Amino acid sequence: MDILSEIKKRRTFAIISHPDAGKTTLTEKLLLFGGAIQTAGAVKSNKIKKGATSDFMEIERQRGISVATSVMNFFYKGVQVNILDTPGHKDFAEDTYRTLTAVDSVILVIDCVKGVEEQTENLMKVCRLRKTPVIVFINKMDREGKYPFDLLDEIEQKLSLPVRPLSWPISMGKTFQGVYNIYSHKLNLFESSKTEIADHLVSLEGLDDPRLESAVGEHAKALKEDVELIEGIYEPFSVEAYRNGDLAPVFFGSALNNFGVNELLDTFIQIAPNPLPRQTNKSTVLPSDPKLTGFVFKIHANLDPNHRDRIAFFRICSGVFERNKFYYHPRLDKKMKFSAPVSFMANERKVVEEAYPGDVVGLYDTGNFKIGDSLSEGENIYFQGIPIFSPEIFREVENKDPLKTKQLEKGIRQLTDEGVAQLFIQPFGNRKIIGTVGDLQFEVIKFRLLNEYGASCNFRHMNYYKAAWVTSKSKEKINEFFKHKQSNLAFDKNDNPVYLAESEWYLNRVIEQNPDLKFSFSSEVFSEFHEGE
């Protein structure tokens, strides 16, 4: 198989948003229009009994939120579409940020009623830093929301992102009828459907079609005027500017009722970038490079609770990944082969013989992988820019059932391997402390420990401000420091020493008083540990 032709077929992207903007519903409808599923589920509907495909974990079904990135793929009009549906809640932003390292573009979902929200702004900061191409989908046009031109202005101002509408709504709220595709100059009208694709009632070519007024009635004049205004005040759409991250095409619709989804999907496969180059510690890896390279951006325990398996999500950056072929694991300095690599449809899996740049494959893992690990055909490389964050909330694990101690310890280690929480062990008393960036993560961990491992626990709040990894050229200096700070000493899962600071003032004072020690946070730690291994 020609690798260049396979690369041209790939589109790998993440769907991101503030919670409740309709991100998972849009994911479901893209799968529906892409032919991957026959009936769409609803995230929060009692009337629709099929659950969302991407929300496959039990807690996601109960809470109606996404708490983990899920991977799905389908083939549409000759294009392999790889979707990564991310958590919207800020407490799981770390998972989302790491997912953004594994994609080539992003679809940002905005609620037309609420407009640009806090988490939307935070996510866009990451996209801007990476110059990630962004398409905006303004959702829930079947509700009375903000005026479309006001929404465009708000996006440009709050997100510092120039926009260009490529579709336009025909009214909104109760009188919303659908969207006009500015990019292809077409209008397809159909009855709304929450679960299936409805037959077209009418298909029009351009706004000069004589059937327009009979199709949309009194809204025809307003639609023509709005589109004329758009063509007058916005620059013509540039695919190059979009792919460079300098322009965001905007689509309108109602994912719940299927309006605007097909227009988005058809345009996306035409303009979205193919797999992009990736930077490593040694060079820039091009997708067309013949040797395989890639990295693990996510680990998930118990994807199938019946088999207690652990899956590493591996993004292919170059070359061809082949089943049962040996690849080099630089951190462990050993070769590994994989007899059953899988592709995903959320929690459903299919063994693959080959995979190409842009694809995400699941590798069954017995503990060999950490987030950020790479595989290659012999080169000692790691990929840059995969973030690990210093926790902000710390709680001690209290075992409620001593008979399930082994299950609790196994569960804590496996769940913290996933990267949304970090485990610190204090040597005095063997206290286990979990650190996260949000409160909701503790609820998820507690739920999963009970349901997946049969272990019950409580979490006791710890008065720590921040975790700092301590390194030095002199091991004696580290030992001397912790001799006087025993109550603040902990080790992470890799036995690296960590200082748990009580407050910002204490942390700054300790840093000033110990110039021979380096106190590291966030991704600094990640790079340093890998360089030293």
N, C-alpha and C positions, 0 to 999 in steps of 0.2 A: 504493500500500500504506500502511495506517495505521501510523505509526511507533510509537504507543503500544501497539498490539496486538503488534507485533514485539518491542518491549522486554520485554513480559510473558512472551514465549516463551523469552527467553534465560536460560541459567544458565552462567556462566563461572567455572571454578574450577581450582585447582592441586592436585595430589596430592603431598604431601611426606612424608618419613620419614628416619630413620637408614638407612644402607646395609643392604641385605639384609632389610629388614622385609617386603618383598613389594610394594612400591609399583608397580613396573612390571607385575608379574603382575596386581595389582588393576586397573590401567589396561586391560590386555588383556581382562580379564573384563567390565569395564564396556562395552567396545566389543562384546564378544560378546553380552551380554544386551541391549545397545542396538540390535543388528542391523547394526552397522557392518561386522562381519567374520563369517564363517561358521565359522571354525576358529581357536581361540586358540593362540598360540605359547607357548613356554616360554623363560625367560631363561637358565636354566642346566640344561637337560636334554638328554642325548644321545639319549634315546628319542623326544623330540618334535622333529622336524626343522624345523618352521616356527619362525622367529625371532619375537621379540616385535615387534609393529607399531611401538611407540614407540622401540625401540632399532634405528634404521635405519642408523647409522654403522658402518663396518667395525670400528673399534676397540671399539665397544660390543658387537658380536656376538662378538668374540674374547675380550674381558675379562669379559663378563657383567655389566657395570655401565652405568648411564646417565651420560654425560658432557656432555650438552647437553639443554636443555629442548626437548621436542617438542610439537607442537600437533595435536590431533585433534578432530573434531566429528562429531556424528550427531544425527538427529532421533528422539526417543523420546516416545511418547504425547503428541504435540502440542507438545513442548518441544525447542528447539535447545540441545543440550548441547555446550559447548566445554571440552575437557579440556586442561590444560597439565601434562604429565608432567615433573617436574623431576629433576635429578641429586640423589642422596642423599649422595654423598661430600662431606665438608667442604671438600675442595680446590676444589669447584665451587659452593660456597655463594653466591658472588657472583651467579652466573647465577640461582640459586634466589631470592635476595633481590629481584632486579630483576623476576623473573616475578611475585612476590607483589604488585607494584604494578599488574599488568595484570589481576588477577582480582578477583572479588567475594566469594569464599569459598574455603575450603580443606578438603580431606579429609586428615587426619593418620593415617598407618598406623603401628601399633605391633605389634611382635612379642610374642606372649603369653608366650614363653619368656624373652626378655630384658627385657621391660618398657620403661620409659622410659629412653632412652639419651641420650648427650651431645648429638648433633646434633639430636635431637628437642627438647631443651630450648632450644638456640640458635635453632631455627626458630620455636618458640613465642614467644620474646621478640619477634621481628619481628611476629608475628601480633597479639600483645597491644598493641604500640605502635600498630598500625594499627587496632585493634579489629576485626580480620577475623573473620567468623563461621567457626567450626571444627566439623567433624564428625570424630569419632574412630572409626577402624575397627581393632579389635583382631584381628589376623590369626594364622594358623597354629594355630587351635584343634584341628586334627587331630594336634597334638603335645602331649606332656605339658608344660604350662606352669604359670604362676602361677595361683592361685585367682582367679576373675573378680572377686570383691569386693575382693581385695587389689590387683588391677590398677586398679580404679576409685579406691581410696584413694591409690595411688601417683601416678596422673595428677593428682588434685586437689592433692596435696602438692608434687610436683616441678614441675608446670607451672602452679601457682596458677590452676587452671581448674576451676570447678564443673562436675560432669558429671551426666548423666541417661541411664541405659540405655534404648534404644528397641528393642533386641533382646537375646535371652539364649541362651547356648549350652546345648544338651542334652548334658551330659557334656563330656569332652575327650579328646584322645589317641586311642588305639585304639578307644575306645567312643563317640567323638564321632559324633552322628547328624544334626546340623543345628542350626538356630536357630529360636527362637520370636519372631515379630514382635510386640513389645509395643505398638508404635504402632498397628498395624492389627488386633491381636488375631487373628492368623492363623498357621498352621503348615503349611508345605509341605515334605514329605519326598521325597527323590529319591536315586537312586544317584549317587555322586560321579563326576565326569568332568573330566579335565584339559583337554580340547580342545573339547567340545561341550556344549550344554544338554540335560540328560537329562529324560525325561518324569517328571512327578510320580507318585510311588507312592501318596501320599495327601495330601489337603488338608483341614485341620481349621479350623473356625471357633471360636476361643477354647479355653480350657483346660477348659471344662465339657463339651466334645464327648465323648460316651461311647466314641468310638473311640481316644481318646488313649492309654489304657493298652496297648491291643493294638498301637498304632503305635510307641510308644517304650519299652514294657516297664517295667522297674524304675526307669527315669529319670523316669517321670511324676510320682511323688510329690515328688521333689527339685525338678523344674521348677516345680510349683505353689507349693511353699514359697518358692523363690527369688523368683518373680515377686510373690508376696504380700509378701515382705520389701521388695522394691524399691518397691512402691506405698506401703509404710508409712514408709520412711525417706527417700525422695526426693520433692521437690516435684513436682507435676504438670509435664509438659513445657510450656515456653512458647516459641512460635516467636519472639515479640518479643525475649525474653532471648537466644536463640540468635543472631538477626540483629544484635543489639547487641554481640555478642562476649562476653556475660556468662555463657553457659551452653553446654556442648558435649554434644550428643547422642552416645551411644556405641552402636556396632554391633559384634557379634562375628561371626566366620566363618573360613573357610579359602578364600582367593581361588584357590589352586591347584586345589581340588576343587569350586569354584563355590558353596560353602555361604555364605550370608549376603550374597552380592553383589546378588541381585535385591531383597532387603529394603532394602539400602542405597540402591540406585538409585531404587526406587519412592518411598521417603521423601524422598530428596534433591530430586527434581524438585518435590515438594509444598512443602518448607519452605525450600529455599535461596533467597537473595535474587536479585531481578532485577538488572540492571546498576545500579551505585551512582553517586552524584555523585563528581566528581573536582575537586581543588583545583588552581588554576593561580596564576601570579604576579599575576593581576588579579582573579579571582573564582572562585566555585564553578560548575563546569559541570554542568548537569543532563542526564541522558540524553535527556530530552524536548525539550531546546533544539533548535530547527529547523536551525541551522547546524552543519555537520560540524566536529568537533574530534577529535583523537586523538594518540597518541604512539608512537614507536618504542621498544620495550623490549628488543629483541634483534636482532642481525644474524648471519646465518649464511652463510659462504662455501661454495661447492661442495655445496649441498644435493643437487644432481644432479651427480656427478663427471663425467658424460659431457659436460655443457654448461658446466662451470666458471662457474656462475651465482652470484649473490650476492643474498640475499633479506633484506629488512628486515621484521621482524614488527611490524605496526601494530595497536594496540588502539584500536578506535573508542569514543569516550566520549560523543558526541552527534551528532545528525543522521544523514543517510544517505550512505554512501560509494557513489559511482557511478563505474563504469568510464568512462574517457575524459573525465572532467570535470576542469577545472583547479582545483587547490588551492594555497593559499599556504604556502610553506616559510619561516617567520620567520627562522631563522638565516641562510639564504642570501639572504633577501629576494627570492625569485622564485617564479613560479607553475610548477607541475608537473602533468602529467596521466599517468595510468597505463593503458596499453592492455590489460594482461593481469594484473590483480590476481587472486590465487588464494586459495582456501580449502585447508585441509590435512587429510591423513590421514597424519601423520608425514611421510615424504618424498614421498608421492603428493599431487598437486595438481590442482585443478580451477578453471578461470577462472570468476570470479563477476561478475555484472552489477551487483549491489547488495549492500551489507552494512550491518548495523545496530549500534547501541550494544551492547557486550558481545562482538561478533565480533572475531576476530583474522584479518586478511588479510595475505597476503604480497605485498610490493611489490618487483618486480625493480629492483635498484639498481646503478648504475655508480660509486658512491662519493659520492653526494649526501647520504647519511644517516649520522648518528652516533647512538649510543644516547642517548635522551632527546629527540631532535628531535620537533617537533610539526608537524602539518598543520592548517590551518583554512581558513575561507572568507574570509580577509582580515585576521583579527585577529592581532596580534603577541603570542602567548602561548606559554608553556611550562608543562608540568605539573611539579608539585613532588613531591619525595620519591623520586626515582629515584636509587639510590645508586651511587657509584663509590668503590672502596676503594683506599687506599694499599697497594702491594705489601709483602710481608714477606720474599720470597725473590728474589734477583737473580742472573741468570746471563748471561754474555756469549755471544753466538752465534758459533760457530767453523765456518766453511764448509769442508766436507770435499771439495767438488768445485768448483773455481774455474770450470769450464765451465758450471756451473748457477747462477752468481751472480745473474742476473736472475730466475730462477725462485725462488731462495731469498728475495730481497728482496720480490718480489711476494707470496709465500706468507706471510712474516712480517707484512707490513702487513695483508693481508686477514684472517689469523687473529687478530691483535691487535685488529682492528676489531670482532671479535665480543664483546669486553669481558671475557673471562675472564683475559686477560693484557694487560699494558701494555708498550709499546715506548718505550725511551729511547735517544737517540742522543747520544753524546759527540763534540763537534766535533773534538777532537784525536785523530786516528787513525780517525775515523768508526766508532768502536766501537758496535755495536748490543747493547743490554742489554735483556733481557726480565725484567719483574717480575711475580710472581704471589703469590697467597695460599696456595699449596700445591704440593708437589713433583710430584704426579701430573699437573698441567697440563703440565709440561715433557715428560713421556712422551707425552701426547696430541699436543702440538704437533709433536714430533719425528716421530711416526708419520704425522700428517697431511701434514707437509711432504714426506715421502718418497712417500706413497701418492697424494696429490692434486696435488703440484707436481713430483715427480721430483727434489726437492732433498734432499741429506743434510747433516746438521750435527751438531755436538756442543755441549754447554753447559758453560761453565767457570764455577765458582762465584765470585761476587763478594762481598767482605766489606762489604756495605752493610746498614744497619739499617732505614732507611725513606726513602721519597721524599717530598719536601716541595716543593710548587709555590710559587714566590717571586713576589710581586707588590708593587708600590709605586706611589705617585703620581709618584715620580721615577724615570725610566728610568736616570738617571745613578747613582742609589743602587744599583740592581741591577747595573749594569755594574761599579761600584767593588767591590761585594761579590764578584762572581765573578772579578775580576782576581786576588784573593788566594785563591780557592777553585777554580782551574781544574780540578783533578783530581776535584772533586766536582760539576762542572757537567755537566748533560745537558739535552736538549730533548725534550719529548714529541712525538707525531706532529703536533700543531698548532703546533709551534715555541714552546711556552710554556716558560720556563726552570724547571728543576727542580734542587733541591739534594739530592744523594744523601749522606745522613749515615752516617758509619761506625759510630756508636753512639748510644744514647740520651743519654749524657753530652755528646757533641759537639753533638748537635742542640739540647739545652737551652741549652748555652753560646752557640751561634751565635744562637739566638733572643733571648737576653738582651743580647747585644752589638750587635744590629742592630734597635733599636726602630722604625726607619723602614721596615722591611721586614715583610711579612706572609707567614708560612709556613703553607700550607694543606694539609689532609689530607682524604681521603674525599670525602663529598658536598659539603663546603664549596666545594671546587674547582669542582664541577659548576655550582652555583648562581652562583658568582662569574663564571665564564667566560661563562655564558649572559647574565647581566645586562650584561656588558661588550660583547656582540656586537651 
